Amino acid sequence: MTEQAHVHGYLAHDDKDKVLKRLRRIEGQVRGLQRMVEDEKYCIDVLTQVSAATKALESVALTLLHDHLTHCVVDAAREGGPEADAKVREASDAIARLVRS
């Protein structure tokens, strides 16, 4: 890699604003969950909201993964060598973590 700072995929595209907006919405969902627990709302209603927040986080993760694959991994693959192998392994490990969660 050169001396220049590496620009990550989601920083170079409109996806950054979309991801940040989505994370702020998720943050609000989590605060709402805290209020639900404090107010002793019905367990199933809380669990429904937990599921919605989880799905929202998964959506953010998939967006970030897509950007990583289409920018970081593709760029490394074009350059070849050990960096390419490392980026593919890194992406594979990230996918495995997402599948397990």
N, CA, C and O atoms as a printed pandas DataFrame, in Angstrom:
     atom_number atom_name residue_name chain_id  residue_number  x_coord  y_coord  z_coord
0              1         N          MET        A               1    0.846   -1.176    0.000
1              2        CA          MET        A               1    0.000    0.000    0.000
2              3         C          MET        A               1    0.892    1.240    0.000
3              4         O          MET        A               1    1.965    1.231    0.602
4              5         N          THR        A               2    0.461    2.288   -0.660
5              6        CA          THR        A               2    1.270    3.492   -0.778
6              7         C          THR        A               2    1.186    4.310    0.495
7              8         O          THR        A               2    0.453    3.974    1.425
8              9         N          GLU        A               3    1.955    5.397    0.519
9             10        CA          GLU        A               3    1.995    6.279    1.678
10            11         C          GLU        A               3    0.699    7.074    1.828
11            12         O          GLU        A               3    0.437    7.623    2.898
12            13         N          GLN        A               4   -0.121    7.144    0.765
13            14        CA          GLN        A               4   -1.362    7.910    0.821
14            15         C          GLN        A               4   -2.340    7.235    1.779
15            16         O          GLN        A               4   -2.323    6.019    1.966
16            17         N          ALA        A               5   -3.188    8.061    2.375
17            18        CA          ALA        A               5   -4.213    7.514    3.271
18            19         C          ALA        A               5   -5.213    6.720    2.446
19            20         O          ALA        A               5   -5.653    7.166    1.386
20            21         N          HIS        A               6   -5.566    5.551    2.935
21            22        CA          HIS        A               6   -6.551    4.715    2.259
22            23         C          HIS        A               6   -7.944    5.260    2.541
23            24         O          HIS        A               6   -8.296    5.512    3.693
24            25         N          VAL        A               7   -8.734    5.442    1.489
25            26        CA          VAL        A               7  -10.111    5.899    1.648
26            27         C          VAL        A               7  -11.007    4.674    1.611
27            28         O          VAL        A               7  -11.028    3.945    0.620
28            29         N          HIS        A               8  -11.734    4.450    2.672
29            30        CA          HIS        A               8  -12.632    3.302    2.734
30            31         C          HIS        A               8  -13.844    3.549    1.852
31            32         O          HIS        A               8  -14.271    4.689    1.671
32            33         N          GLY        A               9  -14.398    2.463    1.299
33            34        CA          GLY        A               9  -15.492    2.551    0.340
34            35         C          GLY        A               9  -16.659    3.394    0.787
35            36         O          GLY        A               9  -17.133    4.239    0.028
36            37         N          TYR        A              10  -17.138    3.189    2.000
37            38        CA          TYR        A              10  -18.329    3.912    2.426
38            39         C          TYR        A              10  -18.047    5.377    2.712
39            40         O          TYR        A              10  -18.981    6.175    2.784
40            41         N          LEU        A              11  -16.786    5.751    2.875
41            42        CA          LEU        A              11  -16.449    7.157    3.080
42            43         C          LEU        A              11  -16.450    7.922    1.766
43            44         O          LEU        A              11  -16.597    9.144    1.762
44            45         N          ALA        A              12  -16.290    7.228    0.669
45            46        CA          ALA        A              12  -16.155    7.885   -0.624
46            47         C          ALA        A              12  -17.482    7.970   -1.380
47            48         O          ALA        A              12  -17.507    8.461   -2.508
48            49         N          HIS        A              13  -18.573    7.509   -0.793
49            50        CA          HIS        A              13  -19.841    7.460   -1.509
50            51         C          HIS        A              13  -20.989    7.997   -0.652
51            52         O          HIS        A              13  -20.840    8.245    0.544
52            53         N          ASP        A              14  -22.125    8.163   -1.304
53            54        CA          ASP        A              14  -23.326    8.628   -0.604
54            55         C          ASP        A              14  -23.780    7.654    0.472
55            56         O          ASP        A              14  -24.565    8.013    1.349
56            57         N          ASP        A              15  -23.285    6.421    0.405
57            58        CA          ASP        A              15  -23.668    5.425    1.408
58            59         C          ASP        A              15  -23.313    5.872    2.822
59            60         O          ASP        A              15  -23.991    5.490    3.776
60            61         N          LYS        A              16  -22.270    6.669    2.971
61            62        CA          LYS        A              16  -21.886    7.118    4.312
62            63         C          LYS        A              16  -23.041    7.859    4.967
63            64         O          LYS        A              16  -23.384    7.584    6.117
64            65         N          ASP        A              17  -23.638    8.790    4.250
65            66        CA          ASP        A              17  -24.767    9.543    4.802
66            67         C          ASP        A              17  -25.950    8.625    5.094
67            68         O          ASP        A              17  -26.623    8.782    6.112
68            69         N          LYS        A              18  -26.202    7.672    4.208
69            70        CA          LYS        A              18  -27.303    6.725    4.409
70            71         C          LYS        A              18  -27.051    5.854    5.641
71            72         O          LYS        A              18  -27.958    5.612    6.438
72            73         N          VAL        A              19  -25.814    5.388    5.787
73            74        CA          VAL        A              19  -25.477    4.536    6.933
74            75         C          VAL        A              19  -25.603    5.326    8.227
75            76         O          VAL        A              19  -26.177    4.836    9.199
76            77         N          LEU        A              20  -25.076    6.538    8.247
77            78        CA          LEU        A              20  -25.170    7.361    9.458
78            79         C          LEU        A              20  -26.624    7.659    9.819
79            80         O          LEU        A              20  -26.999    7.606   10.990
80            81         N          LYS        A              21  -27.434    7.969    8.821
81            82        CA          LYS        A              21  -28.857    8.237    9.063
82            83         C          LYS        A              21  -29.531    6.994    9.639
83            84         O          LYS        A              21  -30.321    7.085   10.579
84            85         N          ARG        A              22  -29.216    5.845    9.072
85            86        CA          ARG        A              22  -29.811    4.588    9.546
86            87         C          ARG        A              22  -29.355    4.279   10.974
87            88         O          ARG        A              22  -30.156    3.832   11.794
88            89         N          LEU        A              23  -28.076    4.513   11.277
89            90        CA          LEU        A              23  -27.571    4.259   12.627
90            91         C          LEU        A              23  -28.227    5.192   13.649
91            92         O          LEU        A              23  -28.486    4.788   14.782
92            93         N          ARG        A              24  -28.489    6.417   13.254
93            94        CA          ARG        A              24  -29.190    7.340   14.166
94            95         C          ARG        A              24  -30.616    6.853   14.435
95            96         O          ARG        A              24  -31.122    6.952   15.553
96            97         N          ARG        A              25  -31.247    6.331   13.394
97            98        CA          ARG        A              25  -32.598    5.782   13.562
98            99         C          ARG        A              25  -32.562    4.572   14.497
99           100         O          ARG        A              25  -33.431    4.418   15.355
100          101         N          ILE        A              26  -31.560    3.724   14.326
101          102        CA          ILE        A              26  -31.410    2.547   15.191
102          103         C          ILE        A              26  -31.148    2.987   16.629
103          104         O          ILE        A              26  -31.680    2.400   17.571
104          105         N          GLU        A              27  -30.333    4.011   16.789
105          106        CA          GLU        A              27  -30.075    4.547   18.128
106          107         C          GLU        A              27  -31.388    4.963   18.795
107          108         O          GLU        A              27  -31.592    4.717   19.984
108          109         N          GLY        A              28  -32.269    5.591   18.028
109          110        CA          GLY        A              28  -33.585    5.964   18.548
110          111         C          GLY        A              28  -34.409    4.738   18.909
111          112         O          GLY        A              28  -35.117    4.733   19.916
112          113         N          GLN        A              29  -34.317    3.699   18.083
113          114        CA          GLN        A              29  -35.035    2.458   18.382
114          115         C          GLN        A              29  -34.554    1.869   19.709
115          116         O          GLN        A              29  -35.358    1.408   20.520
116          117         N          VAL        A              30  -33.251    1.890   19.920
117          118        CA          VAL        A              30  -32.692    1.318   21.152
118          119         C          VAL        A              30  -33.125    2.155   22.354
119          120         O          VAL        A              30  -33.444    1.607   23.409
120          121         N          ARG        A              31  -33.139    3.475   22.199
121          122        CA          ARG        A              31  -33.632    4.311   23.304
122          123         C          ARG        A              31  -35.099    3.999   23.592
123          124         O          ARG        A              31  -35.524    3.979   24.747
124          125         N          GLY        A              32  -35.856    3.762   22.545
125          126        CA          GLY        A              32  -37.247    3.371   22.721
126          127         C          GLY        A              32  -37.377    2.047   23.460
127          128         O          GLY        A              32  -38.275    1.871   24.283
128          129         N          LEU        A              33  -36.476    1.119   23.161
129          130        CA          LEU        A              33  -36.460   -0.163   23.876
130          131         C          LEU        A              33  -36.184    0.048   25.360
131          132         O          LEU        A              33  -36.810   -0.582   26.211
132          133         N          GLN        A              34  -35.253    0.929   25.660
133          134        CA          GLN        A              34  -34.953    1.221   27.065
134          135         C          GLN        A              34  -36.196    1.763   27.769
135          136         O          GLN        A              34  -36.507    1.368   28.893
136          137         N          ARG        A              35  -36.890    2.656   27.106
137          138        CA          ARG        A              35  -38.121    3.207   27.708
138          139         C          ARG        A              35  -39.176    2.119   27.907
139          140         O          ARG        A              35  -39.868    2.081   28.924
140          141         N          MET        A              36  -39.282    1.234   26.911
141          142        CA          MET        A              36  -40.256    0.149   27.029
142          143         C          MET        A              36  -39.965   -0.713   28.255
143          144         O          MET        A              36  -40.878   -1.081   28.994
144          145         N          VAL        A              37  -38.692   -1.031   28.466
145          146        CA          VAL        A              37  -38.314   -1.847   29.631
146          147         C          VAL        A              37  -38.568   -1.072   30.910
147          148         O          VAL        A              37  -39.116   -1.614   31.869
148          149         N          GLU        A              38  -38.169    0.208   30.929
149          150        CA          GLU        A              38  -38.412    1.031   32.119
150          151         C          GLU        A              38  -39.900    1.111   32.440
151          152         O          GLU        A              38  -40.289    1.100   33.608
152          153         N          ASP        A              39  -40.730    1.192   31.406
153          154        CA          ASP        A              39  -42.182    1.295   31.589
154          155         C          ASP        A              39  -42.854   -0.065   31.746
155          156         O          ASP        A              39  -44.078   -0.160   31.839
156          157         N          GLU        A              40  -42.039   -1.114   31.774
157          158        CA          GLU        A              40  -42.521   -2.490   31.933
158          159         C          GLU        A              40  -43.583   -2.861   30.905
159          160         O          GLU        A              40  -44.633   -3.410   31.240
160          161         N          LYS        A              41  -43.286   -2.549   29.649
161          162        CA          LYS        A              41  -44.193   -2.921   28.558
162          163         C          LYS        A              41  -44.211   -4.436   28.404
163          164         O          LYS        A              41  -43.318   -5.134   28.883
164          165         N          TYR        A              42  -45.224   -4.921   27.740
165          166        CA          TYR        A              42  -45.411   -6.352   27.524
166          167         C          TYR        A              42  -44.180   -6.947   26.832
167          168         O          TYR        A              42  -43.689   -6.408   25.841
168          169         N          CYS        A              43  -43.693   -8.065   27.370
169          170        CA          CYS        A              43  -42.450   -8.688   26.905
170          171         C          CYS        A              43  -42.431   -8.934   25.396
171          172         O          CYS        A              43  -41.426   -8.678   24.734
172          173         N          ILE        A              44  -43.520   -9.419   24.869
173          174        CA          ILE        A              44  -43.580   -9.734   23.439
174          175         C          ILE        A              44  -43.432   -8.465   22.609
175          176         O          ILE        A              44  -42.806   -8.493   21.549
176          177         N          ASP        A              45  -43.996   -7.357   23.074
177          178        CA          ASP        A              45  -43.844   -6.086   22.369
178          179         C          ASP        A              45  -42.388   -5.631   22.371
179          180         O          ASP        A              45  -41.892   -5.118   21.367
180          181         N          VAL        A              46  -41.708   -5.818   23.493
181          182        CA          VAL        A              46  -40.289   -5.460   23.577
182          183         C          VAL        A              46  -39.485   -6.354   22.634
183          184         O          VAL        A              46  -38.625   -5.873   21.896
184          185         N          LEU        A              47  -39.769   -7.649   22.661
185          186        CA          LEU        A              47  -39.054   -8.575   21.787
186          187         C          LEU        A              47  -39.274   -8.251   20.307
187          188         O          LEU        A              47  -38.357   -8.396   19.499
188          189         N          THR        A              48  -40.465   -7.822   19.958
189          190        CA          THR        A              48  -40.750   -7.421   18.578
190          191         C          THR        A              48  -39.872   -6.249   18.168
191          192         O          THR        A              48  -39.347   -6.215   17.056
192          193         N          GLN        A              49  -39.717   -5.294   19.068
193          194        CA          GLN        A              49  -38.876   -4.133   18.781
194          195         C          GLN        A              49  -37.393   -4.501   18.756
195          196         O          GLN        A              49  -36.630   -3.933   17.974
196          197         N          VAL        A              50  -36.979   -5.442   19.599
197          198        CA          VAL        A              50  -35.600   -5.940   19.560
198          199         C          VAL        A              50  -35.332   -6.559   18.190
199          200         O          VAL        A              50  -34.282   -6.329   17.590
200          201         N          SER        A              51  -36.277   -7.336   17.710
201          202        CA          SER        A              51  -36.135   -7.968   16.402
202          203         C          SER        A              51  -36.007   -6.914   15.300
203          204         O          SER        A              51  -35.187   -7.062   14.394
204          205         N          ALA        A              52  -36.803   -5.863   15.372
205          206        CA          ALA        A              52  -36.738   -4.792   14.367
206          207         C          ALA        A              52  -35.377   -4.096   14.397
207          208         O          ALA        A              52  -34.806   -3.811   13.345
208          209         N          ALA        A              53  -34.861   -3.824   15.581
209          210        CA          ALA        A              53  -33.548   -3.175   15.710
210          211         C          ALA        A              53  -32.442   -4.099   15.192
211          212         O          ALA        A              53  -31.499   -3.646   14.544
212          213         N          THR        A              54  -32.566   -5.373   15.479
213          214        CA          THR        A              54  -31.586   -6.352   15.007
214          215         C          THR        A              54  -31.564   -6.387   13.485
215          216         O          THR        A              54  -30.493   -6.375   12.878
216          217         N          LYS        A              55  -32.730   -6.431   12.871
217          218        CA          LYS        A              55  -32.815   -6.441   11.404
218          219         C          LYS        A              55  -32.227   -5.164   10.819
219          220         O          LYS        A              55  -31.563   -5.202    9.783
220          221         N          ALA        A              56  -32.467   -4.044   11.472
221          222        CA          ALA        A              56  -31.925   -2.774   10.998
222          223         C          ALA        A              56  -30.399   -2.790   11.049
223          224         O          ALA        A              56  -29.742   -2.324   10.118
224          225         N          LEU        A              57  -29.835   -3.321   12.126
225          226        CA          LEU        A              57  -28.374   -3.432   12.229
226          227         C          LEU        A              57  -27.815   -4.383   11.176
227          228         O          LEU        A              57  -26.752   -4.134   10.607
228          229         N          GLU        A              58  -28.531   -5.467   10.923
229          230        CA          GLU        A              58  -28.099   -6.398    9.883
230          231         C          GLU        A              58  -28.082   -5.715    8.523
231          232         O          GLU        A              58  -27.190   -5.964    7.712
232          233         N          SER        A              59  -29.058   -4.860    8.274
233          234        CA          SER        A              59  -29.105   -4.125    7.018
234          235         C          SER        A              59  -27.897   -3.194    6.873
235          236         O          SER        A              59  -27.312   -3.098    5.794
236          237         N          VAL        A              60  -27.531   -2.517    7.950
237          238        CA          VAL        A              60  -26.341   -1.660    7.935
238          239         C          VAL        A              60  -25.101   -2.517    7.678
239          240         O          VAL        A              60  -24.239   -2.144    6.883
240          241         N          ALA        A              61  -25.016   -3.647    8.342
241          242        CA          ALA        A              61  -23.865   -4.531    8.167
242          243         C          ALA        A              61  -23.744   -4.986    6.714
243          244         O          ALA        A              61  -22.641   -5.030    6.170
244          245         N          LEU        A              62  -24.854   -5.321    6.088
245          246        CA          LEU        A              62  -24.815   -5.762    4.698
246          247         C          LEU        A              62  -24.398   -4.635    3.762
247          248         O          LEU        A              62  -23.695   -4.870    2.779
248          249         N          THR        A              63  -24.828   -3.418    4.062
249          250        CA          THR        A              63  -24.405   -2.267    3.264
250          251         C          THR        A              63  -22.899   -2.076    3.365
251          252         O          THR        A              63  -22.223   -1.877    2.356
252          253         N          LEU        A              64  -22.374   -2.137    4.595
253          254        CA          LEU        A              64  -20.934   -1.976    4.800
254          255         C          LEU        A              64  -20.153   -3.113    4.147
255          256         O          LEU        A              64  -19.093   -2.890    3.562
256          257         N          LEU        A              65  -20.676   -4.325    4.250
257          258        CA          LEU        A              65  -20.016   -5.473    3.636
258          259         C          LEU        A              65  -19.983   -5.318    2.116
259          260         O          LEU        A              65  -18.961   -5.581    1.482
260          261         N          HIS        A              66  -21.091   -4.895    1.545
261          262        CA          HIS        A              66  -21.150   -4.678    0.093
262          263         C          HIS        A              66  -20.103   -3.652   -0.329
263          264         O          HIS        A              66  -19.374   -3.867   -1.297
264          265         N          ASP        A              67  -20.030   -2.549    0.387
265          266        CA          ASP        A              67  -19.042   -1.528    0.052
266          267         C          ASP        A              67  -17.620   -2.068    0.206
267          268         O          ASP        A              67  -16.750   -1.774   -0.614
268          269         N          HIS        A              68  -17.387   -2.848    1.246
269          270        CA          HIS        A              68  -16.054   -3.425    1.453
270          271         C          HIS        A              68  -15.688   -4.341    0.285
271          272         O          HIS        A              68  -14.574   -4.282   -0.237
272          273         N          LEU        A              69  -16.631   -5.183   -0.116
273          274        CA          LEU        A              69  -16.357   -6.108   -1.213
274          275         C          LEU        A              69  -16.132   -5.373   -2.526
275          276         O          LEU        A              69  -15.200   -5.694   -3.264
276          277         N          THR        A              70  -16.978   -4.387   -2.825
277          278        CA          THR        A              70  -16.895   -3.720   -4.120
278          279         C          THR        A              70  -15.766   -2.697   -4.216
279          280         O          THR        A              70  -15.411   -2.266   -5.313
280          281         N          HIS        A              71  -15.204   -2.310   -3.083
281          282        CA          HIS        A              71  -14.106   -1.345   -3.125
282          283         C          HIS        A              71  -12.814   -1.967   -2.610
283          284         O          HIS        A              71  -11.889   -2.205   -3.385
284          285         N          CYS        A              72  -12.746   -2.226   -1.335
285          286        CA          CYS        A              72  -11.497   -2.699   -0.715
286          287         C          CYS        A              72  -11.033   -4.028   -1.302
287          288         O          CYS        A              72   -9.871   -4.169   -1.683
288          289         N          VAL        A              73  -11.937   -4.999   -1.374
289          290        CA          VAL        A              73  -11.548   -6.327   -1.848
290          291         C          VAL        A              73  -11.240   -6.299   -3.337
291          292         O          VAL        A              73  -10.247   -6.882   -3.773
292          293         N          VAL        A              74  -12.074   -5.630   -4.121
293          294        CA          VAL        A              74  -11.836   -5.554   -5.567
294          295         C          VAL        A              74  -10.515   -4.842   -5.855
295          296         O          VAL        A              74   -9.730   -5.299   -6.686
296          297         N          ASP        A              75  -10.272   -3.730   -5.171
297          298        CA          ASP        A              75   -9.012   -3.003   -5.369
298          299         C          ASP        A              75   -7.812   -3.874   -5.010
299          300         O          ASP        A              75   -6.823   -3.910   -5.742
300          301         N          ALA        A              76   -7.901   -4.572   -3.888
301          302        CA          ALA        A              76   -6.799   -5.447   -3.472
302          303         C          ALA        A              76   -6.610   -6.588   -4.466
303          304         O          ALA        A              76   -5.477   -6.970   -4.761
304          305         N          ALA        A              77   -7.709   -7.137   -4.986
305          306        CA          ALA        A              77   -7.625   -8.230   -5.953
306          307         C          ALA        A              77   -6.941   -7.760   -7.236
307          308         O          ALA        A              77   -6.172   -8.501   -7.847
308          309         N          ARG        A              78   -7.226   -6.538   -7.632
309          310        CA          ARG        A              78   -6.575   -5.991   -8.832
310          311         C          ARG        A              78   -5.064   -5.876   -8.635
311          312         O          ARG        A              78   -4.292   -6.115   -9.563
312          313         N          GLU        A              79   -4.648   -5.511   -7.425
313          314        CA          GLU        A              79   -3.219   -5.374   -7.129
314          315         C          GLU        A              79   -2.561   -6.740   -6.939
315          316         O          GLU        A              79   -1.372   -6.913   -7.210
316          317         N          GLY        A              80   -3.354   -7.710   -6.466
317          318        CA          GLY        A              80   -2.831   -9.060   -6.279
318          319         C          GLY        A              80   -1.927   -9.166   -5.064
319          320         O          GLY        A              80   -1.807   -8.230   -4.273
320          321         N          GLY        A              81   -1.301  -10.313   -4.932
321          322        CA          GLY        A              81   -0.350  -10.533   -3.854
322          323         C          GLY        A              81   -0.997  -10.820   -2.524
323          324         O          GLY        A              81   -2.186  -11.130   -2.455
324          325         N          PRO        A              82   -0.205  -10.717   -1.453
325          326        CA          PRO        A              82   -0.698  -11.064   -0.118
326          327         C          PRO        A              82   -1.816  -10.147    0.365
327          328         O          PRO        A              82   -2.664  -10.575    1.148
328          329         N          GLU        A              83   -1.834   -8.908   -0.080
329          330        CA          GLU        A              83   -2.906   -7.976    0.311
330          331         C          GLU        A              83   -4.261   -8.477   -0.181
331          332         O          GLU        A              83   -5.258   -8.389    0.535
332          333         N          ALA        A              84   -4.292   -8.998   -1.391
333          334        CA          ALA        A              84   -5.537   -9.540   -1.939
334          335         C          ALA        A              84   -6.016  -10.723   -1.106
335          336         O          ALA        A              84   -7.193  -10.811   -0.756
336          337         N          ASP        A              85   -5.099  -11.625   -0.793
337          338        CA          ASP        A              85   -5.460  -12.788    0.024
338          339         C          ASP        A              85   -5.978  -12.354    1.396
339          340         O          ASP        A              85   -6.944  -12.916    1.913
340          341         N          ALA        A              86   -5.326  -11.352    1.973
341          342        CA          ALA        A              86   -5.729  -10.874    3.297
342          343         C          ALA        A              86   -7.118  -10.251    3.253
343          344         O          ALA        A              86   -7.925  -10.473    4.155
344          345         N          LYS        A              87   -7.406   -9.473    2.214
345          346        CA          LYS        A              87   -8.725   -8.820    2.107
346          347         C          LYS        A              87   -9.825   -9.858    1.901
347          348         O          LYS        A              87  -10.905   -9.729    2.478
348          349         N          VAL        A              88   -9.574  -10.869    1.102
349          350        CA          VAL        A              88  -10.579  -11.920    0.889
350          351         C          VAL        A              88  -10.824  -12.675    2.190
351          352         O          VAL        A              88  -11.969  -12.955    2.547
352          353         N          ARG        A              89   -9.740  -13.003    2.897
353          354        CA          ARG        A              89   -9.872  -13.716    4.181
354          355         C          ARG        A              89  -10.642  -12.853    5.185
355          356         O          ARG        A              89  -11.515  -13.345    5.899
356          357         N          GLU        A              90  -10.310  -11.570    5.229
357          358        CA          GLU        A              90  -10.989  -10.632    6.126
358          359         C          GLU        A              90  -12.487  -10.562    5.820
359          360         O          GLU        A              90  -13.309  -10.585    6.735
360          361         N          ALA        A              91  -12.841  -10.478    4.535
361          362        CA          ALA        A              91  -14.250  -10.431    4.134
362          363         C          ALA        A              91  -14.951  -11.740    4.478
363          364         O          ALA        A              91  -16.086  -11.737    4.954
364          365         N          SER        A              92  -14.277  -12.849    4.238
365          366        CA          SER        A              92  -14.849  -14.155    4.555
366          367         C          SER        A              92  -15.118  -14.286    6.053
367          368         O          SER        A              92  -16.159  -14.800    6.461
368          369         N          ASP        A              93  -14.182  -13.824    6.860
369          370        CA          ASP        A              93  -14.359  -13.861    8.316
370          371         C          ASP        A              93  -15.528  -12.976    8.754
371          372         O          ASP        A              93  -16.291  -13.348    9.645
372          373         N          ALA        A              94  -15.666  -11.809    8.127
373          374        CA          ALA        A              94  -16.773  -10.900    8.459
374          375         C          ALA        A              94  -18.110  -11.539    8.092
375          376         O          ALA        A              94  -19.076  -11.441    8.848
376          377         N          ILE        A              95  -18.162  -12.184    6.946
377          378        CA          ILE        A              95  -19.394  -12.871    6.525
378          379         C          ILE        A              95  -19.735  -13.976    7.511
379          380         O          ILE        A              95  -20.896  -14.138    7.888
380          381         N          ALA        A              96  -18.732  -14.735    7.930
381          382        CA          ALA        A              96  -18.962  -15.819    8.905
382          383         C          ALA        A              96  -19.527  -15.261   10.208
383          384         O          ALA        A              96  -20.428  -15.852   10.803
384          385         N          ARG        A              97  -18.995  -14.117   10.653
385          386        CA          ARG        A              97  -19.515  -13.516   11.902
386          387         C          ARG        A              97  -20.964  -13.087   11.727
387          388         O          ARG        A              97  -21.776  -13.263   12.635
388          389         N          LEU        A              98  -21.294  -12.531   10.577
389          390        CA          LEU        A              98  -22.679  -12.099   10.321
390          391         C          LEU        A              98  -23.627  -13.290   10.270
391          392         O          LEU        A              98  -24.747  -13.214   10.776
392          393         N          VAL        A              99  -23.191  -14.374    9.671
393          394        CA          VAL        A              99  -24.038  -15.562    9.554
394          395         C          VAL        A              99  -24.289  -16.186   10.921
395          396         O          VAL        A              99  -25.379  -16.688   11.195
396          397         N          ARG        A             100  -23.262  -16.149   11.779
397          398        CA          ARG        A             100  -23.405  -16.732   13.126
398          399         C          ARG        A             100  -24.289  -15.879   14.027
399          400         O          ARG        A             100  -24.906  -16.402   14.955
400          401         N          SER        A             101  -24.359  -14.595   13.775
401          402        CA          SER        A             101  -25.099  -13.717   14.695
402          403         C          SER        A             101  -26.591  -13.811   14.514
403          404         O          SER        A             101  -27.342  -13.134   15.216
